[in-house]
Amino acid sequence: MLCSLNHASLSDFASVCILFSPDEGQNWTLAILNLVLQVKELEAGSDISVADYRTKTSFLEIELKDGQTGADLARKLPHPRILKTHLPIEMYKDQIKRFPNMRIIQTMRNPKDTLVSAFHHYQGEKHGGIFKGTWDQFFELFKQEKLIFGDFFDHNVNWYKFNKDRENSLILKYEDMKKDHRGHVIKIAKFIWCNLSNKVIDTIVEKTGKKNMGQEVNQMTSKMGGWAKGKSQLVRKGEVGDWVNYFSQEQSDYIDAKCKEFLEPLGLTFEYSG
């Protein structure tokens, strides 16, 4: 359940803020970042679960079972805190400008694979209500801008415009992370001033690999009770190009036209096959 904006204030946070349109690789980025922040423990040989981020990340706009919000949880987390949001830039722009040193990571994914991932997420995630319709029905909801957290293009374009020239923002693409997993672990670490040994880099790459993420994160999610039994799990295929198994030619052409209208003028392009 979403909390009201005034509960999700950034005014007293000095943290790393991760922002996404849903289903753009958020869990992967969060898992990497959380392990990077525990470099001392990893150097000492501690066996930290890759799913550890699930309990150490504040999803700002979510209302928790006990009536608290993600923002309430963030105030209790030790520094540096990891904050996650799916909300549009308009809700945070003025607050972020007052804290120019806040580190922001924006992760983006090609819109076709993002929509397929979102379709499965909607079918399994309890908090948003279980979607029982077909892929074609889901796509129509997308076209009508009726998905939770709004339109993919509005969200990504507006955050991108804000972040692209901001000194303390890092923009990542899911497809690039797939091609160079290790390189992006290093890039994220450098962005938050963490120097990692080769040993720790290897550990993080192994722990945040698809197989391990699927086992540990899905197991943790099941224990937390937020996922419907028998449905596609939180960490699913993680592939680039799975959209071809869902999209009709008409649907693909629709997304291509939207990309040409909204993304190409900004120089934003994505890869659509692995």
N, C-alpha and C positions, 0 to 999 in steps of 0.2 A: 504494500500500500504506500502511496506517495504522501509525503508530508508537505505542509505548506512551505512556501519559499522562505518565510521569515525564520523558520527553524533550520534552514540550510545555509545560514550566513557563513561567509568565509572570514569575517572580520577579525576573529581571534585565532586564525590558523596560520601557522608557518610551516608548510608541509610540501609534499609532492602531490600535485593534483593530476589525476589521470582522467581524461575525458574521452568519451566514445559516443557515437551512435551505436545502439545495441548490436551485438553480434559481429563486431569487427575485430575480434581477437583480444578482447579485454582480459579474459582470464589468463591468457598466455603472457601478456605484458605485465599484469599484476603479479603473477607468479615469479617472473624473472626479477622484477623490481624488489619484491619482498625478500628474496634470497640475497640479492646484492646488498641490501641494507643490513643483512646479518652476516657480513663478510667475516667478522671476528669469530663468530661461532663456527662458521664453516672452516676457517683456517685451523681452529682448534679441534676439528674432527667431529663436531656435533652432527647428528643425523636429523636434519630438519626436513619435515615432510613438505613436498611441493605444494600441498593443499593448505599449508599454514596460513597463506594469505587470506583464506576465507574467513578467518577469525581476527585478522589484524588489519583489515581494510575497512574504511568507513564509506558506505554507500550513502552519500549525504541526504538524498531526498526520500529515503525509505523510512517508513514507520515500522518499528520493531514490535514484537509480540507483547513486550511489557509496557507499551505505550511511549517508549522513548523513540527518538529518531536517530538516523545515521549521524546527524550533526552532534547529538548528545554523546554518542559513542566516540566520536572523533575527539571530543574534549578530554576523554579519559585515556586516550592512547598515548604512549610515550613518543617523544620526538626521535627522529622525524616521522611524521604520520603520513600514511597513504590515504588520500581522499579520492573517491570515485564518483563521477556524476555522468548522467545521460542528458542533463538539462541543457537548453540552448544558451548561447553566449549572452543573450539579452538579460538573463537572470543573474549573471555573475560579472559582467564586464566592469561595472563601476567599482565593485569590491576588489577585483583582481588588480585594477589599475592603482589602487592604494597600496598594494603589496607587490611591487615590481620584482622582488627577489623570489617570489614563489615559483617553484619549478613546475612546469606544465608539460605533460606528455600527451600528445594527440595521436591516437592510432586509427588509421583508416584502412578499409578493405574494399575491393571492387564491389560495386553495388549489387551485382548479380549473385555472387556467392554470399554476400551479406544477407540478402533477402531469403535465400534458401536456409541459411543458418537460423534466421529469425523465425521462419515458418516452423522449424522443428522446436525452437525454443518456446514458441507460443503453445505448442502442443503438449509440452511437458511441465513448464514452470507454473506453479500453483498461484503465486502472488498476483499475477496478471490475469488469472482466469484461464482455464484450459480451452484452447481453440480446437473445435471439433470439425471445422470445415475442410474443404479441399485446397490444394495448392492454388487453383484458379481463383477460388473465392478469396484466399489470402492476398493474392496479387491485386485483386480489385480493391481490397481495403487499402493496400499501399497506394494505389493510384488515387484513391479518394482522400488520402492523407489522414486515415483513421487509425493508424497504428499508434501504440503507446510511444510517447516521447517525440512524436511528430515525424516530419518528412526527412528522409535520409539526406537529400540534396541540400535543403535549407540548413540542417544541422551541421553538416560537414563543411559546406561553403563558408558559412558565417564564422565558425570557429577557425577555419583555415585562414581566412582573411585577418583575423585577430592575431593568430599565432605566427604567421609566416615571417614577419619581421620583428617579432618580439625576442629579445635577447635570451630570455630564460625559458623558452619553449622549444620542445623537440617534437618534430612531426615524423611519424613512422608509418610505413605501409606494410600491411600483413604479408603481402606477396614477397616483399624484399626480406622480411624476417624469415620466411620459409626458405629462401635461397641462401641466406647467410645467417643461420641461427647464432653461431658463435660470435660473429662480428657484431650482431645487435645486442648480445649480452654485454660486450665490451662498450658499445656505444651508449647504452643506458647507464652503465656504471660510470663512465666518464662524465656523463651529463649531470650526475649528482655527486661529482667529486670523489668517487670511490675508485681506488686502484686495486685491481684484483690480480692475484697470482695465477699462473697457468693452472695450478691445482684447483683453485676455487672456480675458475672459468669452466674447467672440465666438469666439475661437480654440478654447477648450475645448468650447463648444457644438457647433461645426462638427466638431471631431475626434471627439467622442463621440456623433455622430449615428449613426443605424442603418446607413446605407450605408457610412460610413467604418469603423465598428466591424466590420461584417461582412467587409469586405475585409481590413483589416490584422490584426485579431485572429485570424480564421480562418486566414490565411496563416501567422502566427506559430505557431499551434497545430499546423498541419500540419508545419512545420519541426521542432517540438519532438518530434514523433512520438507524441503521446499520443492521437491520434484515428484511428479505423478509416477506411480509404479507402472512399469510396462511401456513407458514412453522413451523416445530418444533422449540420451543423456546430455548433461551440460557440455562435456567435452565429447564431441562427436567425431567426424571424419578429419576435420582440419585440413582439407584439401583445397587446392586452387583449381577451379574448373568444374566442380561438381554441379554447377548451375545448369550445365548442358543436359542433365538428366531430368530437369524440371521445366525449363522455359520453352514455350512455344516460340516460333519465329516472330510472331507478332509481339510477344512480350519482350523478347530480346531487342527488337527494333525500337520499342518504346523506351527502354533503358538507354539504348545508344543515342536516341534523340535527346533525352534529358542530359546525358553526359556532354553532348555537343553544345547544348544550350547553357549549362551551368558550370561544368568543370573545365572544358577546353579553353574558355577565355582566361582562366587562371593558370593555365599550363598544367592542370592536374590530369594525369592519365593513370590507368591501372592495367595490370596484366590479368588476363582472363583464363589462362591455361597454365598448368604446372609444367 
